[in-house]
Amino acid sequence: MTIERMNYPDGYFPVDEYEGRWKKVEDEMRRQGYELAIVWGKTAGHYERAMETLWLTNFWSEHSGQEPDSPIWNARGFCCVILEPGKKPELHADVATVRRRMVRCGDYFFSDDPISSVAKALNARKPHRSVVFVGSDNLPMKYARQLAEQTPGIQFEYDDNLIRRCRRIKSPRELDMFREAGQMVSSALYRVCDSLYAGKTAAEAAAEGAYELTRRGGGWLRIPVNFGNDEDSQFFERDPMYGYSMGAPSKGDMVRTWIYGPTHQGYWLDPGRSLVCGGKPTPEQRSLLIDSYAITEAVMNSVKHCARVLDVVGEAERVQARVAEEEDLAAKQWPYFGHGNGSMWEHPIINRDSVTADDIFEEGMVASGESFMTRKGVGSVGWEQNFIVTRTGIELLTTTPVFWF
């Protein structure tokens, strides 16, 4: 892949990709008996709640974040897509105009108060049934109350998974995009690992990875780094946000690092690696590296089309029971063996309590396998791999070398 491949003056996905998405949602609305739906998103410097509206319209606000409300604006940073079967999505957002060659929607309405703009549009429609509200886990109570006050007589029902159900299986173009993202982030993670292997500071290593992703047109949220075997080494990164540690691992230190965030076109990848600075692990360090990665490997070896998520959990649990000897801080914070990938984490969360017996992996999903382990006096390590689910197994997206010895 060349760097030039990353230039998309008219948007990455063509119009017919979005028309296919709208058709999937329309079919799902008809199956559920939905007459009208509103889908709330939050962009403007945010990523984790941009996913639904971004997938539907490719809209991204140029504002800096959710700015405090003032007499001249309200709910800055939020946007809404109104969905009605048989019509193109209607977008309400906070930029004065949109570039039509990039933003995919029907009518566009600019407002410095998207709450009032959406309320006006709903009142004009006079829906006969309740309006489906997507994003109750996103829109703050203050704005939800404003919307209810401005739409007297309209009843809302809630289905935060409406769009998620439609985007779980990726289109062929989305899968190609993930393959490009995998090349980008794998190259960047290699540069991070190579820097830490050589004993550079965490800040220098993160800068190397950030440079590689940026020059390829990509992005990230964090490039966390930690090292050593003291109490602080169990935390996800050496220094907390915001900033990167100016400390460096010493030769022989255990090191772990990730690159995670919206890597390409707003889609999320999050690979992680562990290694020993200088590349000469002790027998104990080598055992920790190999044993811990075996948990992630168990996930990858058991995922395929129609595999039950609970069966994959069981395989990972069996390996974990064999190799994990003590509590790990990261494993306690993220008590699962991976997750679906889209514009952030998606269903399924690979945890016994997060899925049902009917949850399966399906061809065309993108997901991850991950694991964390600590052994006292040796260090803390962690891994993550991203992959596409295929008919017979997985297609690995994150190809940075696993072991650096």
N, C-alpha and C positions, 0 to 999 in steps of 0.2 A: 504494500500500500504506500503510495506517495503522499507527501504532505499536501500536494495540490488537490488530491482527491477530497480533502476536507473542506473545500470551498463550495458553499451552497447559496449563491445569491438569490435564488428563488425558493429557498426552503429545502430541507432534506427530502421530505416525502412529497410526492406529487398529489394533486387534488384527488385522484381516484382512490388513494390510500385512505384519505379522510372520509370519502363517500362510503367506502366499505365499512369503516368504523361506525358511521352514523346508521348504516343499515343494520348492523349487529345490535346496536342499542335500540333502534326502532322495533326490531323483531322481539327483543327482550321485553320492551315496554308493552307490546301487544300481548305477549304471553302472560304478563303479570296483570293485564287489564288497566294499565296506566294511561291516562289521557294527557297529562301534562307533568313535566318534571323540571325542577330547577337544580342545577349542579353548581355548587360553590367551590371556588378555588382561591388560593392565596399565592401570588407570585411576588413581584417587587422585592427581590433579594432573597426570597424564601424558595425552597425546593420541595419540602416534604409534603406540602399540601397543594402543590401546583399540579400534581399528577393527573387528576381527572380532567380539568379544564385544558391542560396542555395537550393531553391525548386527543381531546375532541377538536381543538381549534388551533393548536400551535401558538397560542397567545402567551406573551410574557410581558408584564408591566415593566416600564423603564424607571419607575420610582425606586427609591432606595430601601424601602421597607414599610412596615405598618407604622406610619407616622401618627403621632398623637392627633386626635380629632381637634378641629378648630372651627371657627365660624365660616371658613371658606371650603372645608372639605370634611368628609365623614367616611369612615371605613376605607381609607386609602390603603391600597395593596390587595384588596379583595376584588374578585370578579365573579360573574355568574353566567352560565350558559342555560338558556331556556330551550327545552326539548319538547317538541310536539310532533307526533308521528305524521309523516307526509310533508313536513316542512324542514328546511335547513335550520341548523342550530342558530339561535339568536344570542349574540354576545353582548354583555353589559360590562364595561370596564373603565379604567381610570386614565387612559392615555387619549390625547385629543383626537388622534386618528390612527388607523392601523394600515400597514403595508399589505395590500390585498394579495400581492404575489406570495406572501409568506403566511399570513393569518387566514385560516380556513373557517369560514362561517357564512351565514346568510346576512341578515341585518346586523349592523354594529351600532351600539349606542354608547356614546361617551358621557360620563357623568363624574363629577367630583363627589357624588354620593350614590354609589352603586346600589345601596339598599333602597333608596327612594326610586331609582330608575327601574329596578326590578319590580317593586311594588306597583308602580304605574302600569307596567306592561301586564302584570297579572290581573289587575283590576279591569283593564281594557278587554281582556279575554273573557272574563266572566265564566270561569270553568264550572261545568256542571257537577263534577266530582272533586274529591280532594286533590290537592297538588302534591306530587311526590317531592320530597325534600332530600337531596343528596348532599351531604356535608355537615350533618349535625355534629360531627366530631371535629369540625373545622371552624365554622362561623361562631364567633363568641356570643355569649348570651345577650350582651348589650344590643348587638345588631339583629339577632334573631327576634328579640322583643320589638325592636323598631319595625321590622318587617311585618310582624303579626299586628301591631297597632295600625300600620298603614294599609293593611289588607283585611278590613273587617268583613266577616262573612265567608272568608276563604279558610278551609280546613287543610291542614298539612298532615301527610303521613310520611314516614321516614324509611328510607332504604339506602343506607350509605354504601352498600355493596353493588348497586345497580351497574355502575360503570366498571367496577373491578371484575365483576363476572364476565364482562364482555372483552376485557383486555388481558385476561389471564393467559390465554393461548396467543402467542405472538404471530403476526403475519409474516410471510416470507421476507418482506422488506425489513421488518423489525428485526428478524433473525440475522439478516445480513448486516444491519446496523450494529447489533450486538457483537458480531464477529469483528467488525472494525474496532469497536470499543475495546474488545479483548486484546487486540494487537496493540492499541494505544496504551492501555493501562499495564499490560505485561511488560512492554518496553520501559515504561516509567518506573514500575516496581523493580525491574532489574537494576536501574540506575540507583535507586534508593538502597537496595541490598548491597550493591557493589561498593557504594560509599561507606556503608556501615561496616562491611567486611574489612575495608581499609582503615577503619578507625576515625573517620571524619565525624564532625559533630552532628547531632540530630538535625539541627537547622540546615547545615550544608547538605545532608542527605535528602531532606525534604525538598530543598531548593532544586536539587538535581531532578527529582521526580516531577516536581511542579513545572520545571522548564520543559521536560520532555512531553508532558501532557499538553502544555500550552502551545508549544510549537506545532503540535498536531491538531490544534483546534479543539482540544478537550477541556475538561474542568474537573474539579474535585471539591470535597468539603473539608476533609482533614487528611493529613499524612502523619499519623501518630507513630511515635518511636519510643521504645523503652529498652533498658538494658541493665545488666548487673544481676545480683542475687540478694539485694537488701530488701527491706520492707517496701520501699517505694517501687521496686521493680515489678510488683504484681499489678500496679495500675496500668491503664491502657496506654498512657503516654507519660514521658518523664516530667514534663511541665504541663500544667493545665492550660486550657484555652484562656486568653488568646496569645498566640505566639508559639515559638518553637525553641526547644532547649539548646543552649550553647554548650552543653556538656557533650562529651564523646565517650563511647565505650572504650575500655582498655582491652588490649590483646587478651583473648581468652574469655571475655565477657559474653554471656548469653544475650542475644538481641532479638527483639521482635518488632515488626512493623506492618502497617497496612496502608493501602490507598483506598479511600472510599468516598463515594459521593456521586452526583449526577455526571458521569464521565463523558457522555456523548449524546447530544440532542435531548438532554434531560433524563436519560436512562441511567440506572444505577448499577455499578459494579463495585465490588469491595474485597479484592484479594488481599490475603495476608501471608507473611512468611516469617520464619524464625531461623536464626543462624548463630554461629559463634564468630566473634570478631577475630580475624586472623585465620579462620578456617581450620583450626586444629582442635576439635572438641576432645575433652577427656572422655573416658569410657562412660561416665555417668551422664555427661551432656549428650553424647551420641545416643545413648539409650532413651533419654527424655525426648529428643527430637524424633527418633523413629517411632517410639511408642505413641506419642501424642498425635503424630500425623496419621497413624493407623486408624484413628477414630474418624477423621475426615475421609480417609480412603474407604472406610466401610460404607459411608454414605454414597460415595461415587460409584462403588462397585455394586450397590443394590438398587440404585435408581434406574428405572426404565419406564417406558410406556405401560400404563396400567398397574404399575407397582403400587401397593398400598403404602401410604405414608407411615402407618403404624408399623409395618414390617421393616421399613427403612430405619425407623426409630429403634426398633428392637435390635437390628444388626449393630447400630452404633452403640447402644447401651451395653451389649455384650462385650464389645472391645473396651469400652470405657471401664467396665467393672474389672476387667483383667489388668489394665495398665494404670489407671488413676489411683493414686495412693493417698491423696490428701485434698483438702478443699482448695479451689482456685478462685480468686476474686473475680476474674473475668467470666468464668463459667457460672458463677453465682449471679452475676449481673445479666448475662445472656444465656439462660438455661435451656439451650436448644442446640441442635446439630446442623442448623442451616435454615434457609428460608427461600421463598420465591423471590424473584427479582423482576422489577419493572421500572417505575419512576422512583421507587425506593424498595423497601421490603414488601412482599406480597404473600398472600396465602399460597401454599401452606407454610406455617411455621413448624419446623421439624422438631416437635416436642409432643410427648404423649398426651398432654392435657389440652393441646391446642387444636387437635384434629379429631375427626370421628372415624369410625370403621369404614365409612364410605369414601373418605378422601383418598384420591389416587393422584399419581403423577401422570401427565399426559404429554404426548409428543407435541413439541412446539412451545412448551413452557421453558422459562429460564429460571435457574435456581442456584443455590450455593450449598456447599458442605463446609462446616467449620468446627473447630474444637480448640479448647484451651486446657492447659495443664501446668501445675506447679509441683516441683519437688524441692523440699527445703534443703538449702545449701547448694543447690544446683542452679535453679532459676525458674523463670516462668516463660512459657512459649505459647504460641497460638498460630492457627492456620486458617485460611479460607480459600476455597476454589469456587469459581463461577463456571456454569456449564449450561448447555442446551439439552433438554430431555429429548432423546430419540426413541425410535421404535425398539431398539435393542440395547440401549444403554445411555451413555452421555457423549456429548461433543464438548471437550474441554475448551473454554474460552481464555482462561488465564494461564499462560504457558511459561511464566517466569520459573526458572529452575527451583525445585523444591529443596533439595539438600545442597548445602554449600561446603561440602567436605569431601 
